[in-house]
C-alpha cells in the first residue's frame, strides 16, 4: 500500500512538471508595421532568444491598428511598432489592456521633400501631408510647432491636438492628412511630408534624406508590448532580458546598419554608455 501511494505521488508530481513545461511558451509571434522593426526582431532579438530555446517569428501588418487588435485577439504574442503616447491613446479609445515590456532604440519622424532644401524654404500655399491617425497627427503638429512652422492654440495639449487647434500658421501652409502608409508615395505631388520612420525606411527613404528629423522624448520611443495578463510570463520576461542584454546593445553600436541612426532610450544609455 505504501509503495502504491509513493508511486501515485510520483506520478502526480510528474504530471505537475509536465504541465509546467507545457505552460511555458517557447514560440513567440511578434507583430510589426512595415519598416525596420521586423528586422530589429529577426536580427537583434531572435538570435539571443534562440539560445534559450525560443522560436521567434515576425508578422507584418500594413497599418497602426491591426497589431494591437491582433494582440488582443491572441493571434500574436507581442508587438513592436508603437510609442507610449500611441499605446495610451489607442488603449483608452478601445478599452484595451496592454502592457509595455521595455522601450527600444527608435528612428524618428522626419520632414521629407523633393522640392525644398530646408524648412525655411516653405512658402504660402505649399502643401504638407501628415499621418491621419489621431496620435500621429497630434505628433506631427507638435513637430511643426517645435520647428517653428505653426503655433497651437493656448491650452491645447500637443498630445491631443488636431488641425482645428492650429492657432497660427505664419507661412500659410496647407496641411492634408493621409493614411500613414501612403505618405511616401504621395510625396511627389506635394511640397513636403511628415513621415514616420518605419514607413519612410520601408519605402526606400533614408533617415539622412529628411530635411529635419525629430529629437524624440522618451514617450515617443517605441516599445515591446504584450497583453497585460502576459506581462509576468516567462516569454515576456525573456523578451525584456534579451533587449537589456549586452549582445542587443552591441548590435546598435555597429556602423554597417541603418540602426546606427536610431535614438536609444535613456535606460539603454545609462546601462550601456
C-alpha positions, 0 to 999 in steps of 0.5 A: 500500500505504501509503495502504491501511494509513493508511486501515485505521488510520483506520478502526480508530481510528474504530471505537475512538471509536465504541465509546467513545461507545457505552460511555458511558451517557447514560440513567440509571434511578434507583430510589426508595421512595415519598416525596420522593426521586423528586422530589429526582431529577426536580427537583434532579438531572435538570435539571443532568444534562440539560445534559450530555446525560443522560436521567434517569428515576425508578422507584418501588418500594413497599418497602426491598428491591426497589431494591437487588435491582433494582440488582443485577439491572441493571434500574436504574442507581442508587438513592436511598432508603437510609442507610449503616447500611441499605446495610451491613446489607442488603449483608452479609445478601445478599452484595451489592456496592454502592457509595455515590456521595455522601450527600444532604440527608435528612428524618428519622424522626419520632414521629407521633400523633393522640392525644398532644401530646408524648412525655411524654404516653405512658402504660402500655399505649399502643401504638407501631408501628415499621418491621419491617425489621431496620435500621429497627427497630434505628433506631427503638429507638435513637430511643426510647432517645435520647428517653428512652422505653426503655433497651437492654440493656448491650452491645447495639449500637443498630445491631443491636438488636431488641425482645428487647434492650429492657432497660427500658421505664419507661412500659410501652409496647407496641411492634408492628412493621409493614411500613414502608409501612403505618405511616401508615395504621395510625396511627389505631388506635394511640397513636403511630408511628415513621415514616420520612420518605419514607413519612410525606411520601408519605402526606400527613404533614408533617415539622412534624406529628411530635411529635419528629423525629430529629437524624440522624448522618451514617450515617443520611443517605441516599445515591446508590448504584450497583453497585460495578463502576459506581462509576468510570463516567462516569454515576456520576461525573456523578451525584456532580458534579451533587449537589456542584454549586452549582445542587443546593445552591441548590435546598435553600436555597429556602423554597417546598419541603418540602426546606427541612426536610431535614438536609444532610450535613456535606460539603454544609455545609462546601462550601456554608455 
